Amino acid sequence: MVKGPGIHISERSKILLLSLLVGVLSGCAAVVLDGAIHVIKRLLNDGFHAVYAWQYLVLPGIGMLLSLLLVRYLVRDNIGHGVTQVLLAVSRNESKIKPHNTWSSMLTSSITIGFGGSVGAEAPIVYTGAAIGSNLGRVFGLSYRNITLLLGCGAAGAIAGIFKAPLAGVLFTLEILLFNVSMMSLLPLLFSTISATVVSYIFRGQTPVFACSLTPFSMANIPFYIILGVVGGFGSLYFMRTTLFLEDKIGKLSSPYLRWAICALALGLLIFLFPPLYGEGYDSVGALLNGQEWDLEGRSVLSFLLNWKWGVPLCFALIFFLKVFAMTATNAGGGVGGTFGPTLFAGAILGFVIARCINLLGFSVPEQNFVLVGMAALMAGVMQAPMTAIFLIAEISGGYELLIPLILTSTVAFGTVRIFEKYSIYTKRIAQSGDLLTHDNDQAVLTLMRLDDLIRDKYPRVQIDATLRELASVVADTDAAVLPVIDSQGRFQGMIDVATARKPLLDPSKYDSWHVYNIMESAPDYIYAGEKMESVMAKFDRTGAWRLPVVDDDRKYLGFISKSRLLMAYRAELKEIASED
């Protein structure tokens, strides 16, 4: 119970009030970010009177450079890959996010996208909202579980605010961010998303983000939606693996300015050839959703492709495949943005390509419907979040009449990609490092436990060449059941079990002729500094040991971990994440 002068607020009531505040602040952050991006775009486009060569070739690189300099010299922290950073904060850092993340991602992403960087604003705003929730939770002294809940409220509010989609905000948090949410936790999440959506309505109007007119769903088109789902699944696999591959390759360049120069040149050329790659691309998506043909005359040297009937899907297919390169070049070159927006853009393009090809083959399907459903298909595959994909697309378009094809296509895309890839674009690298939290409580507890918290170094060290007489004096002054044996450089050599060594220790005739190395035992196994807890637990299970030594890479002794301490920490962590309070 929280007590103040005449005020008594329960912990649960405090969480509800804070979730409302987090939602309002996250909604305001979403409004500010969206407004900043549009202001920068308008100033640049009006200022240069749409000189396309300058706008496409030069401006995106300038935006990337400005963001690079801000991150390098002002922020001085890694703020890229916002959703992944939030997941890492939950698993590695007790849900604590640095205070500067409440504004740094907004500042740099608005510059990156406003100047034409081919990324989305959603991941940065999720990072911002999560930082707001995390820091408010820390200010009010909440537990890890409740800080995590407020972090989730901030992320949910950010999605709700940027898309005006409260239900999608909740589902995004449940499917992607929070691994263990009870029914009681849903109320704060709903408070947060509703308040963020209301803030967004007040400042941005109630019109859906992608308002469009759609054709009623027809049962005859179900086979074509299944085809879209399968293609969307393989398209998602291409999107994920190409992104990670390019990031690894570009990341090997040691100089950030060399990376910027290469990426800025590549991005400029891509946008010059395919102008829809400029910025988020939502204007282009909106045009497709309303049945409008793109006018690239005078804006692209490849505009002639649109004059040939099969040239249209060919041009759009090239844009789909190259969007990954444009997005990765933006982020790897110093820009700050996410994959959320590019996923929606690429899905819309893929849906249009499939629909246009079907129509050119003599069938008849509504292209606007396929554009919308394609967005859900790629989102379900890339993020492996089918429920979020279904309801987000329905909310941002008002397209609830397409709920059946949205569910069908998202499910097929998700099922297709899961055959080949277990993790999403957000969780792939975290899973490889062993820091991914899942809905499996056992695995989640092991991920949250920290090796450093379990090491005990209360045991007196003995030198390997010490005599039994010297060992006896050490044993007489300690109640430790085991003693580490080290060499002159502090490297672990073995251990003395005091109970086992009792017999020679009681024989004074051996005090000067015997040495520690005559009676020490080898360790059943070693635990290395920084080792994952799943591996530590497996070593205890395999060896049956009660204690295991912890050493660094040079085998220098750091301490012991006992099974009893490990199990106590496991039970405490399990109780913490499973608590309903």
C-alpha positions as CSV (number, residue, x, y, z in Angstrom):
1,M,0.0,0.0,0.0
2,V,1.4,3.4,-1.0
3,K,0.7,6.0,1.7
4,G,0.7,9.8,1.6
5,P,-0.8,12.6,3.5
6,G,-4.4,11.4,3.7
7,I,-4.0,9.4,0.5
8,H,-3.9,5.6,0.2
9,I,-3.3,4.2,-3.2
10,S,-2.9,0.5,-3.8
11,E,-0.2,-0.8,-6.1
12,R,-2.8,-1.9,-8.7
13,S,-4.5,1.5,-8.7
14,K,-1.2,3.2,-9.1
15,I,-0.4,1.0,-12.1
16,L,-3.8,1.9,-13.7
17,L,-3.2,5.6,-13.2
18,L,0.4,5.4,-14.5
19,S,-0.8,3.4,-17.6
20,L,-3.2,6.2,-18.4
21,L,-0.4,8.7,-18.1
22,V,2.0,6.6,-20.2
23,G,-0.7,6.3,-22.9
24,V,-1.2,10.1,-23.0
25,L,2.6,10.7,-23.2
26,S,3.1,8.0,-25.8
27,G,0.2,9.4,-27.9
28,C,1.7,12.9,-27.7
29,A,5.1,11.5,-28.7
30,A,3.5,9.8,-31.7
31,V,1.8,13.0,-32.7
32,V,5.0,15.0,-32.4
33,L,7.0,12.5,-34.4
34,D,4.4,12.3,-37.2
35,G,4.2,16.1,-37.3
36,A,7.9,16.5,-37.3
37,I,8.4,14.2,-40.3
38,H,5.7,15.9,-42.3
39,V,7.0,19.4,-41.5
40,I,10.6,18.4,-42.6
41,K,9.3,16.8,-45.8
42,R,7.2,19.9,-46.6
43,L,10.0,22.3,-46.0
44,L,12.4,20.4,-48.1
45,N,10.0,19.7,-51.0
46,D,8.8,23.2,-51.1
47,G,12.2,24.7,-50.7
48,F,13.7,22.8,-53.6
49,H,10.5,22.9,-55.8
50,A,10.6,19.2,-56.4
51,V,14.0,19.1,-58.2
52,Y,13.9,15.3,-58.3
53,A,17.6,14.7,-58.9
54,W,18.5,16.7,-55.8
55,Q,15.6,15.4,-53.8
56,Y,16.2,11.7,-54.5
57,L,20.0,11.6,-54.9
58,V,21.2,13.9,-52.2
59,L,18.6,14.6,-49.5
60,P,18.4,11.1,-48.1
61,G,22.1,10.9,-47.7
62,I,22.2,14.3,-45.9
63,G,19.5,13.1,-43.5
64,M,21.5,9.9,-42.8
65,L,24.6,12.0,-42.1
66,L,22.8,14.3,-39.7
67,S,21.4,11.4,-37.8
68,L,24.8,9.7,-37.7
69,L,26.4,12.8,-36.2
70,L,23.6,13.3,-33.7
71,V,23.9,9.7,-32.5
72,R,27.7,9.7,-32.5
73,Y,28.3,13.0,-30.7
74,L,25.1,13.9,-28.8
75,V,23.3,10.6,-27.9
76,R,26.4,8.4,-27.8
77,D,24.4,5.3,-27.6
78,N,23.0,2.6,-29.9
79,I,19.4,3.6,-30.7
80,G,18.8,1.6,-33.9
81,H,16.4,-1.4,-34.2
82,G,14.0,0.0,-31.7
83,V,11.8,-3.0,-31.1
84,T,14.8,-5.3,-30.7
85,Q,16.3,-2.8,-28.2
86,V,13.1,-2.9,-26.2
87,L,13.2,-6.8,-26.1
88,L,16.8,-6.7,-25.0
89,A,16.0,-4.2,-22.2
90,V,13.4,-6.6,-20.9
91,S,15.6,-9.7,-21.0
92,R,19.0,-8.2,-20.2
93,N,18.5,-5.0,-18.2
94,E,15.5,-5.5,-16.0
95,S,13.3,-3.5,-18.3
96,K,15.4,-0.3,-17.7
97,I,15.7,2.0,-20.7
98,K,17.9,5.1,-20.6
99,P,16.1,8.4,-20.2
100,H,17.5,9.8,-23.4
101,N,15.5,7.3,-25.4
102,T,12.3,9.3,-24.6
103,W,13.5,11.8,-27.2
104,S,16.6,10.6,-29.1
105,S,14.8,8.1,-31.4
106,M,12.2,10.7,-32.2
107,L,14.7,13.4,-33.1
108,T,16.9,11.2,-35.3
109,S,14.2,9.2,-37.0
110,S,12.2,12.4,-37.9
111,I,15.4,13.7,-39.6
112,T,16.1,10.4,-41.3
113,I,12.6,9.9,-42.7
114,G,11.9,13.6,-43.3
115,F,14.9,13.8,-45.6
116,G,13.7,10.7,-47.5
117,G,15.3,7.7,-45.7
118,S,13.5,4.6,-46.7
119,V,12.5,3.4,-43.2
120,G,9.5,3.6,-40.9
121,A,8.7,5.7,-37.8
122,E,7.0,2.9,-35.9
123,A,10.0,1.2,-34.3
124,P,11.5,4.5,-33.1
125,I,8.1,5.5,-31.6
126,V,7.8,2.1,-29.9
127,Y,11.2,2.6,-28.4
128,T,10.2,6.1,-27.3
129,G,6.9,4.8,-25.7
130,A,8.7,1.9,-24.0
131,A,11.3,4.4,-22.6
132,I,8.5,6.6,-21.2
133,G,6.9,3.6,-19.5
134,S,10.2,2.2,-18.2
135,N,11.4,5.5,-16.7
136,L,8.1,6.4,-15.1
137,G,8.1,2.9,-13.5
138,R,11.6,3.5,-12.1
139,V,10.7,7.0,-10.8
140,F,7.8,5.5,-8.8
141,G,10.0,2.7,-7.6
142,L,8.0,-0.2,-9.1
143,S,9.1,-3.8,-9.2
144,Y,10.6,-5.4,-12.3
145,R,7.3,-6.9,-13.3
146,N,5.4,-3.6,-13.1
147,I,8.2,-1.7,-14.8
148,T,7.9,-4.3,-17.6
149,L,4.2,-3.8,-17.7
150,L,4.5,0.0,-18.0
151,L,7.1,-0.5,-20.7
152,G,4.6,-2.6,-22.6
153,C,1.9,0.1,-22.0
154,G,4.2,2.7,-23.5
155,A,4.9,0.5,-26.6
156,A,1.3,-0.3,-27.0
157,G,0.3,3.4,-26.7
158,A,2.9,4.3,-29.2
159,I,1.5,1.9,-31.8
160,A,-2.0,3.0,-31.0
161,G,-1.0,6.7,-31.3
162,I,0.9,6.4,-34.6
163,F,-1.7,4.2,-36.3
164,K,-4.9,5.3,-34.4
165,A,-5.3,1.6,-33.7
166,P,-5.9,0.8,-30.0
167,L,-6.5,-3.0,-30.4
168,A,-3.4,-3.4,-32.6
169,G,-1.4,-1.7,-29.9
170,V,-2.4,-4.3,-27.3
171,L,-1.9,-7.2,-29.7
172,F,1.5,-5.9,-30.7
173,T,2.6,-5.9,-27.1
174,L,1.2,-9.3,-26.4
175,E,2.6,-11.0,-29.5
176,I,6.0,-9.4,-29.8
177,L,7.1,-7.7,-26.5
178,L,5.7,-9.1,-23.3
179,F,6.3,-12.9,-22.7
180,N,4.0,-13.3,-19.7
181,V,0.9,-11.2,-19.4
182,S,-1.9,-12.1,-17.0
183,M,-5.5,-11.1,-17.6
184,M,-5.1,-8.4,-14.9
185,S,-2.4,-6.9,-17.0
186,L,-4.7,-6.4,-20.0
187,L,-6.5,-3.5,-18.2
188,P,-3.4,-1.2,-18.0
189,L,-2.6,-2.0,-21.7
190,L,-6.1,-1.1,-22.7
191,F,-6.0,2.1,-20.7
192,S,-2.8,3.0,-22.4
193,T,-3.9,2.4,-25.9
194,I,-7.3,4.1,-25.6
195,S,-5.7,7.2,-24.1
196,A,-3.0,7.3,-26.8
197,T,-5.6,6.9,-29.5
198,V,-7.8,9.7,-28.1
199,V,-4.7,12.0,-28.1
200,S,-4.0,11.1,-31.7
201,Y,-7.7,11.7,-32.6
202,I,-7.6,15.1,-31.0
203,F,-4.5,16.3,-33.0
204,R,-4.7,14.2,-36.2
205,G,-8.4,13.6,-36.7
206,Q,-10.4,10.4,-36.6
207,T,-9.9,9.5,-40.2
208,P,-8.1,6.1,-40.6
209,V,-4.4,6.3,-41.6
210,F,-5.1,4.5,-44.8
211,A,-8.7,5.5,-45.5
212,C,-9.9,3.7,-48.7
213,S,-12.9,2.3,-50.5
214,L,-12.9,-1.5,-50.8
215,T,-14.8,-4.1,-52.8
216,P,-16.9,-6.5,-50.7
217,F,-15.3,-9.9,-50.0
218,S,-16.2,-12.6,-52.5
219,M,-15.9,-16.4,-51.7
220,A,-14.7,-17.0,-55.2
221,N,-11.4,-15.2,-54.5
222,I,-10.4,-17.4,-51.6
223,P,-7.9,-19.5,-53.8
224,F,-6.2,-16.2,-54.8
225,Y,-5.9,-15.1,-51.2
226,I,-4.3,-18.4,-50.4
227,I,-1.8,-17.8,-53.2
228,L,-1.1,-14.4,-51.8
229,G,-0.6,-15.9,-48.4
230,V,2.0,-18.4,-49.7
231,V,3.8,-15.8,-51.8
232,G,3.7,-13.5,-48.8
233,G,5.3,-16.2,-46.6
234,F,8.2,-16.6,-49.0
235,G,8.3,-12.8,-49.5
236,S,8.6,-12.5,-45.7
237,L,11.5,-15.0,-45.7
238,Y,13.3,-13.0,-48.4
239,F,12.6,-9.7,-46.5
240,M,14.0,-11.1,-43.2
241,R,17.0,-13.0,-44.4
242,T,18.1,-10.3,-46.9
243,T,17.9,-7.6,-44.3
244,L,20.0,-9.6,-41.8
245,F,22.5,-10.6,-44.4
246,L,23.0,-7.0,-45.7
247,E,23.3,-5.7,-42.1
248,D,26.1,-8.2,-41.4
249,K,28.0,-7.4,-44.6
250,I,27.8,-3.6,-44.2
251,G,28.5,-3.9,-40.5
252,K,31.9,-5.3,-41.2
253,L,33.1,-1.9,-42.5
254,S,34.9,-0.4,-39.6
255,S,34.5,3.3,-40.5
256,P,31.0,4.7,-39.9
257,Y,31.7,7.5,-42.5
258,L,32.7,4.9,-45.1
259,R,29.5,3.0,-44.3
260,W,27.6,6.2,-44.7
261,A,29.2,7.1,-48.0
262,I,28.5,3.7,-49.6
263,C,24.9,3.5,-48.2
264,A,24.1,7.1,-49.1
265,L,25.2,6.5,-52.7
266,A,23.3,3.2,-53.0
267,L,20.1,4.7,-51.4
268,G,20.3,7.8,-53.6
269,L,20.6,5.7,-56.8
270,L,17.8,3.4,-55.7
271,I,15.4,6.2,-55.0
272,F,16.4,8.0,-58.2
273,L,15.4,4.9,-60.2
274,F,12.4,4.1,-58.1
275,P,10.9,7.2,-56.5
276,P,8.3,5.3,-54.4
277,L,11.3,4.2,-52.3
278,Y,11.6,7.8,-51.0
279,G,10.6,8.1,-47.3
280,E,8.1,5.8,-45.7
281,G,6.2,5.3,-49.0
282,Y,2.8,5.7,-47.3
283,D,1.7,8.2,-50.0
284,S,2.3,5.5,-52.6
285,V,0.5,2.9,-50.6
286,G,-2.5,5.3,-50.2
287,A,-2.6,5.8,-53.9
288,L,-2.7,2.0,-54.5
289,L,-5.5,1.5,-51.9
290,N,-7.6,4.1,-53.7
291,G,-7.0,2.6,-57.2
292,Q,-4.8,5.4,-58.4
293,E,-2.0,4.7,-60.9
294,W,1.4,6.1,-60.1
295,D,2.6,8.9,-62.3
296,L,6.4,8.5,-62.7
297,E,6.6,10.5,-65.9
298,G,9.5,12.9,-65.6
299,R,10.4,11.5,-62.2
300,S,12.1,8.2,-63.1
301,V,14.1,7.0,-66.1
302,L,12.2,3.7,-65.8
303,S,8.8,5.3,-66.2
304,F,8.5,3.8,-69.7
305,L,7.9,0.4,-68.0
306,L,4.5,1.5,-66.9
307,N,3.4,1.9,-70.6
308,W,3.5,-1.9,-71.1
309,K,0.9,-4.0,-69.4
310,W,3.3,-6.5,-68.0
311,G,5.8,-3.8,-67.3
312,V,3.6,-2.5,-64.4
313,P,3.9,-5.7,-62.3
314,L,7.5,-6.0,-63.3
315,C,8.3,-2.5,-62.1
316,F,6.4,-3.0,-58.8
317,A,8.1,-6.4,-58.3
318,L,11.5,-4.7,-58.6
319,I,10.4,-2.1,-56.0
320,F,9.4,-4.9,-53.7
321,F,12.8,-6.7,-54.0
322,L,14.7,-3.4,-53.7
323,K,12.9,-2.0,-50.7
324,V,14.9,-4.2,-48.5
325,F,18.1,-2.8,-49.9
326,A,16.9,0.8,-49.5
327,M,15.8,0.2,-45.9
328,T,19.0,-1.6,-44.9
329,A,21.1,1.1,-46.6
330,T,19.3,3.8,-44.6
331,N,19.8,2.1,-41.2
332,A,23.3,0.8,-41.8
333,G,24.4,4.2,-43.2
334,G,23.6,6.0,-39.9
335,G,19.9,6.7,-40.3
336,V,17.4,5.8,-37.6
337,G,14.2,4.0,-38.5
338,G,12.5,0.7,-38.3
339,T,11.3,-2.2,-40.4
340,F,7.7,-1.9,-39.5
341,G,6.8,0.7,-42.1
342,P,8.9,-0.9,-44.9
343,T,7.1,-4.2,-44.1
344,L,3.7,-2.6,-44.7
345,F,4.9,-0.9,-47.8
346,A,6.5,-4.1,-49.3
347,G,3.3,-6.0,-48.4
348,A,1.1,-3.5,-50.3
349,I,3.4,-3.7,-53.3
350,L,3.4,-7.5,-53.2
351,G,-0.4,-7.6,-53.0
352,F,-0.7,-5.3,-56.0
353,V,1.7,-7.4,-58.0
354,I,-0.2,-10.6,-57.3
355,A,-3.5,-9.0,-58.1
356,R,-2.3,-7.4,-61.3
357,C,-0.8,-10.6,-62.6
358,I,-4.0,-12.5,-61.8
359,N,-6.0,-9.9,-63.7
360,L,-3.6,-10.0,-66.7
361,L,-4.1,-13.8,-66.8
362,G,-7.8,-13.3,-67.5
363,F,-9.3,-13.5,-64.0
364,S,-10.8,-10.6,-62.1
365,V,-9.8,-9.7,-58.5
366,P,-10.1,-6.3,-56.7
367,E,-6.6,-4.9,-56.7
368,Q,-7.2,-2.5,-53.7
369,N,-8.3,-5.5,-51.6
370,F,-5.2,-7.4,-52.4
371,V,-3.0,-4.4,-51.6
372,L,-4.5,-4.2,-48.2
373,V,-4.4,-7.9,-47.5
374,G,-0.9,-8.1,-48.8
375,M,0.2,-5.7,-46.0
376,A,-1.2,-8.1,-43.4
377,A,0.4,-11.1,-45.1
378,L,3.9,-9.7,-45.1
379,M,3.5,-8.3,-41.6
380,A,2.3,-11.6,-40.3
381,G,5.4,-13.3,-41.8
382,V,8.2,-10.8,-41.1
383,M,7.1,-10.0,-37.6
384,Q,5.5,-13.4,-36.9
385,A,2.6,-11.6,-35.3
386,P,-0.6,-12.7,-37.3
387,M,-3.1,-11.3,-34.8
388,T,-1.4,-7.9,-34.8
389,A,-1.3,-8.0,-38.6
390,I,-5.0,-8.8,-38.9
391,F,-6.4,-6.2,-36.6
392,L,-3.9,-3.5,-37.4
393,I,-4.7,-3.6,-41.1
394,A,-8.4,-3.7,-40.3
395,E,-8.1,-0.7,-37.9
396,I,-5.9,1.6,-40.1
397,S,-8.1,1.1,-43.2
398,G,-11.6,0.6,-41.7
399,G,-11.5,-2.6,-43.8
400,Y,-13.3,-4.9,-41.4
401,E,-15.4,-6.3,-44.3
402,L,-12.2,-8.0,-45.4
403,L,-11.7,-9.7,-42.0
404,I,-12.0,-13.2,-43.5
405,P,-9.3,-12.7,-46.2
406,L,-7.1,-10.9,-43.7
407,I,-7.3,-13.9,-41.3
408,L,-6.9,-16.4,-44.1
409,T,-3.9,-14.8,-45.8
410,S,-2.1,-13.8,-42.6
411,T,-2.5,-17.4,-41.3
412,V,-1.2,-18.9,-44.5
413,A,1.8,-16.4,-44.6
414,F,2.6,-17.1,-41.0
415,G,2.4,-20.8,-41.4
416,T,4.5,-20.7,-44.6
417,V,7.4,-18.7,-43.0
418,R,7.4,-20.8,-39.8
419,I,8.3,-23.9,-41.9
420,F,11.6,-22.3,-42.7
421,E,12.2,-19.7,-39.9
422,K,11.4,-20.0,-36.2
423,Y,12.1,-16.4,-35.3
424,S,10.9,-13.0,-36.4
425,I,13.0,-10.2,-37.8
426,Y,13.0,-8.7,-34.3
427,T,14.0,-11.8,-32.4
428,K,16.4,-13.6,-34.7
429,R,19.6,-12.1,-33.4
430,I,18.4,-12.1,-29.8
431,A,17.6,-15.8,-30.0
432,Q,21.1,-16.5,-31.4
433,S,22.7,-14.8,-28.4
434,G,20.4,-16.7,-26.0
435,D,18.7,-13.6,-24.6
436,L,15.2,-14.1,-26.0
437,L,12.3,-14.3,-23.6
438,T,9.4,-16.5,-24.7
439,H,6.0,-17.6,-23.3
440,D,7.8,-20.6,-21.8
441,N,8.2,-19.6,-18.1
442,D,11.1,-22.0,-17.5
443,Q,13.1,-20.6,-20.4
444,A,12.1,-17.0,-19.5
445,V,13.3,-17.5,-15.9
446,L,16.7,-18.8,-17.1
447,T,17.0,-15.9,-19.5
448,L,16.3,-13.3,-16.8
449,M,18.7,-14.8,-14.2
450,R,22.2,-13.3,-14.1
451,L,25.3,-15.4,-13.5
452,D,27.1,-12.5,-11.7
453,D,24.3,-12.5,-9.0
454,L,24.9,-16.1,-8.2
455,I,28.7,-16.2,-7.8
456,R,30.0,-16.5,-4.3
457,D,33.7,-15.8,-3.5
458,K,33.7,-16.4,0.3
459,Y,36.0,-19.4,-0.1
460,P,39.7,-18.9,1.0
461,R,42.0,-19.7,-1.9
462,V,44.9,-22.1,-1.4
463,Q,48.0,-22.4,-3.5
464,I,48.5,-25.7,-5.4
465,D,52.0,-26.2,-3.9
466,A,51.0,-25.3,-0.3
467,T,51.8,-27.9,2.3
468,L,49.3,-29.8,4.3
469,R,50.3,-27.8,7.3
470,E,49.4,-24.5,5.5
471,L,46.2,-26.1,4.4
472,A,45.3,-27.1,7.9
473,S,45.7,-23.5,9.2
474,V,43.4,-22.3,6.4
475,V,40.7,-25.0,7.2
476,A,40.9,-24.1,10.9
477,D,39.9,-20.5,10.2
478,T,37.0,-21.1,7.9
479,D,33.7,-23.0,7.9
480,A,33.7,-23.4,4.1
481,A,33.0,-26.9,2.8
482,V,35.1,-26.5,-0.3
483,L,38.3,-24.6,-1.1
484,P,39.5,-23.4,-4.5
485,V,43.0,-24.4,-5.5
486,I,44.9,-21.9,-7.7
487,D,48.4,-21.4,-9.1
488,S,50.6,-18.4,-8.7
489,Q,48.8,-16.5,-11.5
490,G,45.3,-17.1,-10.0
491,R,44.3,-19.8,-12.4
492,F,41.9,-22.4,-11.1
493,Q,43.6,-25.8,-10.7
494,G,41.2,-27.9,-8.6
495,M,39.4,-27.9,-5.3
496,I,39.7,-29.3,-1.8
497,D,36.6,-31.0,-0.4
498,V,37.2,-30.4,3.3
499,A,35.1,-33.5,4.3
500,T,37.1,-35.8,2.0
501,A,40.4,-34.2,3.0
502,R,39.7,-34.7,6.7
503,K,41.7,-38.0,7.1
504,P,45.1,-36.7,5.8
505,L,44.5,-33.4,7.7
506,L,44.3,-35.4,10.9
507,D,47.6,-37.1,10.3
508,P,50.4,-34.6,11.4
509,S,53.1,-36.9,10.0
510,K,52.0,-35.8,6.5
511,Y,51.9,-32.0,7.2
512,D,55.3,-31.2,5.6
513,S,55.7,-34.1,3.1
514,W,52.3,-33.8,1.5
515,H,51.1,-30.9,-0.6
516,V,47.7,-29.6,-1.7
517,Y,48.2,-31.1,-5.2
518,N,48.3,-34.6,-3.5
519,I,44.8,-34.4,-2.2
520,M,42.9,-31.9,-4.4
521,E,40.1,-33.0,-6.8
522,S,39.4,-31.9,-10.3
523,A,36.2,-29.9,-10.9
524,P,33.5,-31.9,-12.7
525,D,33.1,-29.0,-15.1
526,Y,33.7,-25.2,-15.3
527,I,31.3,-22.3,-15.6
528,Y,32.6,-19.5,-17.7
529,A,32.0,-15.8,-17.0
530,G,29.0,-14.6,-19.1
531,E,27.8,-18.1,-19.8
532,K,24.0,-18.4,-20.4
533,M,22.0,-19.8,-17.5
534,E,20.5,-22.6,-19.6
535,S,24.0,-23.9,-20.2
536,V,24.9,-23.5,-16.5
537,M,21.8,-25.5,-15.5
538,A,22.6,-28.2,-18.0
539,K,26.1,-28.6,-16.5
540,F,24.7,-29.1,-13.0
541,D,22.2,-31.7,-14.4
542,R,24.9,-33.5,-16.3
543,T,27.6,-33.6,-13.6
544,G,25.3,-34.0,-10.6
545,A,27.7,-31.6,-8.8
546,W,26.6,-29.5,-5.8
547,R,29.1,-26.7,-6.6
548,L,30.9,-25.7,-9.8
549,P,33.7,-23.1,-10.1
550,V,33.4,-20.0,-12.2
551,V,36.4,-18.9,-14.3
552,D,37.2,-16.4,-17.0
553,D,38.5,-17.1,-20.4
554,D,42.1,-17.4,-19.0
555,R,40.7,-19.8,-16.4
556,K,41.3,-17.4,-13.5
557,Y,39.2,-18.3,-10.5
558,L,36.1,-16.0,-9.9
559,G,34.1,-18.0,-7.3
560,F,31.7,-20.9,-6.9
561,I,28.0,-21.3,-7.8
562,S,26.1,-23.8,-5.6
563,K,23.0,-25.7,-6.7
564,S,21.1,-24.5,-3.7
565,R,21.8,-20.8,-4.6
566,L,20.8,-21.5,-8.2
567,L,17.5,-23.1,-7.3
568,M,16.7,-20.4,-4.8
569,A,17.3,-17.7,-7.4
570,Y,15.2,-19.7,-9.9
571,R,12.3,-19.9,-7.5
572,A,12.5,-16.2,-6.7
573,E,12.6,-15.2,-10.4
574,L,9.7,-17.6,-11.2
575,K,7.6,-16.1,-8.4
576,E,8.4,-12.6,-9.7
577,I,7.3,-13.2,-13.3
578,A,4.3,-15.3,-12.4
579,S,2.9,-12.9,-9.7
580,E,-0.5,-11.4,-10.4
581,D,0.1,-8.4,-8.3
